[in-house]
Amino acid sequence: MHAHILRTRSGQGAGTGNGGIIVGDRLDGRVAIVTGSGMGIGKGIARRYAREGATVVVADIRDEFGLRTVDEVGELGAKASFVHTDMRSKESIQALVAETVGTYGRVDVIVNNAQSYTELVPFEEKTDAMFATSLESGLWGSFWAMQAVFPHMKAQQHGRIVNFCSLNMDTGAYFSVDYNATKAGILGLTRSGAREWGQYGITVNAIAPGAASEGYLAWKAKSPEAAAIGEANIPLQRMGDPEEDLGGVALFLATADGQYITGHLLYADGGGHMGSAWRPPRSTKADGLGHFQPDEA
C-alpha cells in the first residue's frame, strides 16, 4: 500500500505554549519522521519533538491513532502531517520518505519505533508467519527506512537516525524469540549505519526503552501484582514516561547536544537493564575470617 498524507496541521511555531507547556526551539527548522507514533513511545517522542519546534511526520498503520497524534502536535504549536504507512512494505516506506521530502523539502530525523507483535508462545511453537511478522515490521522496516532517508541526509550532510531495540534481546525474554531476534538485528543495523554513514554527518543510535505505554498500562491494570514486582526491581522504581523520559532521550540524540554520539545503544529503562540484585543485610561485625556478619541475626 502506498503511503499517503491524510491531514496536515499547521501550528503556531516555536515560541508558543499550550496548557502550560513551553515550546522551545532546539529542533526549529527540522523535519522529523516518527514511525509508530499513533500511540505509546512513538507518540511521546512526536509530542516532545513538537515541543521543541520540529515539523513532525506521524507515520502509522492505524489512521485513527495517527490523526489523533497530528491534532495533539498541532495543539502544541507545531506543524504535523499524518502519513498512513505499513512498515512491512518497502514501497510504503519509500513513499513515506518521498512524500515527506516533497512536502517539506527535507528530512532531518527519523525515529524507527514501529514494531508489530505476535502471540507469546514458547520458542518451539513460534511459526514462520509469526517470525516473518516481527522481522518485516521491525528489522526489514528499519532497514528500508534507513536506506530511504540516506540519500537526503547525505545531500544535507546532516541526519539523525534513532532506532529501537529492547532489553529482551539481552535477557532472552520468554515467549518472544521472534521479537528478541528482531531487536538484536536492529542493533546490527544501527552500528553498521553509524560506521558507514558517519562521514556524511549522519548519526545512528538505538534506544532500549522501559516505558509506561498504553499497552503496558493495560497489562498493569490486569496484573497489578506482577507489575509492582517488576517496577520494584527497577532502580528508579517506575516505568518511564513516553514523552518526558523516552522523548527526552530521543530529543538528545536528535539535537546538537548528541552530535558526537553514534553507534550507541542507550538503555532508557530506569536502570532495569542491570537486573534484580540481592540486597544483603548491613554487616559490620568482623568474623576473623576476612568477612563481616550481619549486625542483626
C-alpha positions in Angstrom: 0.0 0.0 0.0 1.3 3.5 -0.8 1.7 5.9 1.9 -0.5 9.0 1.7 -0.8 12.2 3.6 -4.3 12.3 5.1 -4.1 15.5 7.1 -1.7 18.3 7.7 -2.0 20.5 10.8 -0.2 23.9 11.0 0.6 25.1 14.4 1.8 28.5 15.6 5.5 27.6 15.5 8.3 27.7 18.1 7.9 30.1 20.9 4.3 29.4 21.7 2.9 27.4 24.5 -0.2 25.3 25.2 -1.6 24.2 28.5 1.5 25.4 30.4 3.9 23.5 28.1 6.5 25.8 26.6 7.5 25.1 23.1 11.3 25.5 22.6 13.5 25.8 19.5 16.1 23.0 19.8 14.6 21.4 16.7 13.4 24.6 15.0 13.5 24.1 11.2 14.0 20.4 11.4 11.7 17.8 9.9 11.3 14.5 11.8 9.5 11.3 10.8 8.4 9.2 13.8 7.1 5.7 12.9 4.5 4.0 15.1 3.6 7.4 16.6 -0.1 6.9 16.8 0.4 5.9 20.4 2.9 4.8 23.1 6.5 5.7 22.9 6.3 7.0 19.3 3.5 9.4 20.3 5.5 10.6 23.2 8.5 11.3 21.0 6.4 13.1 18.4 5.0 15.3 21.1 8.4 16.0 22.6 9.9 16.9 19.2 6.9 19.2 18.5 7.5 21.0 21.8 11.0 21.9 20.5 9.8 23.3 17.2 10.1 20.3 14.9 7.8 19.7 12.0 6.6 16.1 12.7 5.5 13.5 10.2 3.4 10.9 12.1 3.7 7.5 10.4 1.4 4.8 11.5 -0.7 1.9 10.0 -3.7 2.9 12.2 -5.3 6.1 10.8 -7.4 7.0 13.8 -4.5 7.0 16.2 -2.2 8.8 13.8 -4.7 11.5 13.1 -5.1 11.9 16.9 -1.4 12.5 17.3 -1.4 15.0 14.5 -4.1 17.0 16.2 -2.2 16.9 19.5 1.0 18.1 17.9 -0.9 20.9 16.2 -2.2 22.0 19.6 1.3 22.2 20.8 2.1 24.8 18.2 4.0 22.7 15.7 3.3 21.6 12.1 2.4 18.0 11.6 1.3 15.5 9.0 -0.1 12.0 9.1 1.1 9.5 6.6 -0.5 6.1 6.5 2.5 3.7 6.5 2.9 0.0 6.6 6.4 -0.8 7.9 6.1 -4.3 6.4 6.1 -2.7 2.9 9.3 -1.3 1.3 7.1 0.6 -1.2 5.1 2.2 1.6 8.2 3.3 3.5 9.8 4.7 0.3 6.5 6.6 -0.3 6.6 8.0 3.2 10.0 9.5 2.8 9.3 10.7 -0.7 6.1 12.5 0.4 7.9 14.0 3.5 10.6 15.5 1.3 8.1 16.5 -1.4 6.0 18.3 1.2 8.7 19.9 3.5 11.8 19.8 1.3 14.0 17.8 3.7 14.1 15.1 6.4 16.5 15.6 9.3 15.4 12.9 11.8 13.8 9.5 11.5 12.8 7.5 14.6 12.2 3.9 13.7 9.9 2.9 16.5 7.2 0.9 14.9 7.0 -2.9 15.6 4.3 -5.5 15.2 3.9 -8.1 17.9 2.9 -11.8 17.8 1.5 -14.3 20.3 3.5 -15.0 23.4 4.2 -18.7 22.9 7.3 -20.9 23.6 10.2 -21.0 21.1 9.2 -24.3 19.6 5.7 -23.1 18.9 6.6 -19.9 17.1 5.5 -20.2 13.5 7.2 -18.9 10.3 4.4 -16.5 9.9 5.0 -15.1 13.4 8.7 -14.8 12.8 8.1 -13.1 9.5 5.7 -10.5 11.1 8.4 -9.5 13.6 11.2 -9.4 11.1 9.3 -7.5 8.4 7.9 -4.7 10.6 11.0 -4.3 12.8 14.2 -5.4 11.1 13.2 -5.0 7.5 11.2 -1.9 8.2 14.1 -0.2 9.9 16.5 -1.3 7.1 14.2 0.1 4.4 13.6 3.3 6.3 17.3 3.9 6.8 18.0 3.3 3.2 15.2 5.6 2.1 16.4 8.6 4.2 20.1 8.1 3.5 20.4 10.0 0.1 18.5 13.0 1.5 20.6 13.1 4.7 23.8 12.6 2.7 22.9 15.5 0.4 22.3 17.7 3.5 25.5 16.4 5.2 23.3 16.0 8.3 21.0 13.4 9.7 19.8 11.7 12.8 18.6 8.1 12.8 17.1 6.7 16.1 16.3 3.0 16.1 14.6 1.0 18.8 16.0 -2.2 20.4 14.9 -3.9 23.6 16.3 -5.3 26.8 14.5 -8.5 25.7 17.3 -9.2 23.2 19.8 -9.3 26.1 17.7 -11.3 28.5 16.3 -13.8 26.1 12.8 -12.9 27.4 10.4 -15.8 27.5 8.0 -16.5 24.6 9.3 -13.8 22.2 12.1 -15.3 20.3 11.0 -13.6 17.1 10.9 -10.2 18.8 14.2 -10.8 20.6 16.0 -11.8 17.4 14.5 -8.8 15.5 15.8 -6.3 18.1 19.2 -7.9 18.1 19.3 -7.4 14.3 18.3 -3.8 14.6 21.3 -3.2 16.8 23.4 -4.6 14.0 21.8 -2.2 11.6 22.4 0.7 13.9 26.1 0.0 14.3 26.6 -0.7 10.6 24.9 2.6 9.7 26.9 4.5 12.2 30.1 3.1 10.9 29.4 3.8 7.2 27.5 7.0 7.3 29.3 9.0 9.9 31.4 10.5 7.2 28.3 12.3 5.9 27.3 13.9 9.2 24.7 11.2 10.0 24.5 9.7 13.4 22.8 6.4 14.1 21.8 5.3 17.6 19.4 2.9 19.3 17.3 3.1 22.4 16.2 0.2 24.6 13.2 1.5 26.4 11.2 0.9 29.5 8.1 2.9 29.2 4.6 3.1 30.6 2.9 2.9 27.2 -0.8 2.3 26.7 0.0 -1.4 26.2 1.9 -1.6 29.4 -0.7 0.3 31.4 -3.4 -2.1 30.1 -1.3 -5.0 31.2 -0.6 -3.4 34.6 -4.3 -2.9 35.2 -4.9 -6.6 34.7 -1.7 -7.8 36.5 -1.0 -5.2 39.2 0.9 -7.5 41.5 3.3 -8.7 38.7 3.7 -5.0 37.6 4.6 -4.0 41.1 7.2 -6.7 41.4 8.7 -5.7 38.1 8.8 -2.0 38.9 10.3 -2.7 42.3 13.3 -4.3 40.6 13.9 -1.1 38.6 16.4 1.2 40.5 14.3 4.2 39.7 11.2 2.3 40.9 9.0 3.1 38.0 8.4 2.7 34.2 9.4 5.7 32.1 7.0 8.3 30.7 6.9 8.1 26.9 7.0 11.8 26.4 9.2 13.1 29.3 11.6 10.2 29.7 11.8 8.4 26.4 11.1 11.6 24.5 13.9 13.3 26.3 16.5 10.7 25.2 15.2 10.8 21.6 15.4 14.6 21.7 19.0 14.5 22.9 20.0 12.2 20.1 18.3 14.5 17.5 19.8 17.8 18.7 23.3 19.3 18.5 23.8 18.0 22.1 24.0 14.5 20.7 26.0 15.3 17.6 29.1 13.3 18.7 27.2 10.2 19.8 26.8 7.5 17.3 26.7 3.7 17.2 25.4 3.6 20.8 22.6 1.6 22.4 21.1 3.7 25.2 19.2 1.8 27.9 16.5 4.3 28.8 14.9 2.0 31.3 15.4 3.4 34.7 18.3 1.1 35.3 16.3 -2.0 34.6 19.0 -3.5 32.3 21.1 -4.1 35.4 18.5 -6.7 36.6 17.5 -7.5 40.1 20.2 -7.6 42.8 20.4 -9.4 46.1 20.4 -6.8 49.0 22.5 -8.2 51.8 21.9 -7.1 55.4 24.0 -4.4 57.0 27.1 -6.3 58.2 29.9 -4.7 60.3 30.9 -7.5 62.7 34.2 -9.0 61.8 34.2 -12.8 61.9 38.0 -13.1 62.0 38.0 -14.9 58.6 38.1 -11.8 56.5 34.3 -11.4 56.2 31.6 -9.5 58.1 28.5 -10.9 59.7 25.0 -9.2 59.9 24.6 -6.7 62.6 21.3 -8.3 63.5 20.7 -12.1 63.4 
